[in-house]
Amino acid sequence: MNGFKAAISAGGTTRIGLWSCLADPVVAELLSTTGFDWMLLDGEHAPNDLRTLMAQLQATAAGPTQIVVRPPDGDPVRLKQFLDIGVQSLLIPMVDSPEQADAVARAVQFPPAGIRGVASQTRGGRWGTVPDYFATARDDICLVVQIESRTALGNVDAIVSTEGIDAVFVGPMDLAASLGHIGRPGEPEVVAAVEHVAERAHAAGKPVGILTVDEKQAARYIERGFDFVAVGMDTMLLRGCASELRARFALEKGRDR
Ligand SMILES: O=C(O)C(=O)C[C@H](O)[C@@H](O)CO
């Protein structure tokens, strides 16, 4: 059973997540104690590889936070490796067409329906201890695709309805850039596009998620019924808290004695 897939599919509430880019098992374990429903380990814009990801999966396995992993792309060989190290929820970036959605859906499915290379003596197969692994593995996977371009917007209905796609996720930064508003995900045209994707996902019966570090935007998307929303990023939190602490002492030093 995939706890993340069950949670985001249950409806009725928004699962709050955190974006992790520090690519470290100590950080991942620490963050998994902070109460977030889910946490994204980024392999697209952060220095994660198979070893760092597996270490973070191991470090967070005992905690309640559901882990989602983003590979740098939808390469089927890499998806096979990610599943074999025990990734159960995947967020695939830059999916622009139903053909791409179908390709990643087939990449996480064993033959004959899919093309995933067959192995069960892996961490993903719990080292060969899952008795009916080949029959049940796909049910334990949550496959989420990112809609984050003008092209993807034009194909949104075909993408969200592609068989094997469990949920969709809007990448507001890349979508803003694609729409001509780079660095401005709060532009009305971008927000409207984000909410259109959500409406089309729900029309197709699929959960929809997003990342925004703008708390007002997060509140708006939660109110609009997004099923999973990441509201912060570990790199930003760490740097922000550290620089604020330093600034407070700088103010202390400047104070008249
Ligand atoms: O386009 C987006 O926004 C995302 O997909 C999330 C970003 O990649 C994330 O790394 C923050 O910039």
The ligand as a Gaussian input file, in Angstrom:
#p B3LYP/6-31G(d) Opt

LIG

0 1
 O        8.469000      24.644000     -11.812000
 C        8.402000      24.570000     -10.566000
 O        8.055000      25.497000      -9.799000
 C        8.793000      23.282000      -9.950000
 O        8.722000      22.246000     -10.589000
 C        9.412000      23.352000      -8.604000
 C       10.817000      23.870000      -8.779000
 O       11.544000      23.024000      -9.654000
 C       11.491000      23.909000      -7.422000
 O       12.777000      23.375000      -7.526000
 C       11.568000      25.313000      -6.883000
 O       12.124000      26.186000      -7.813000

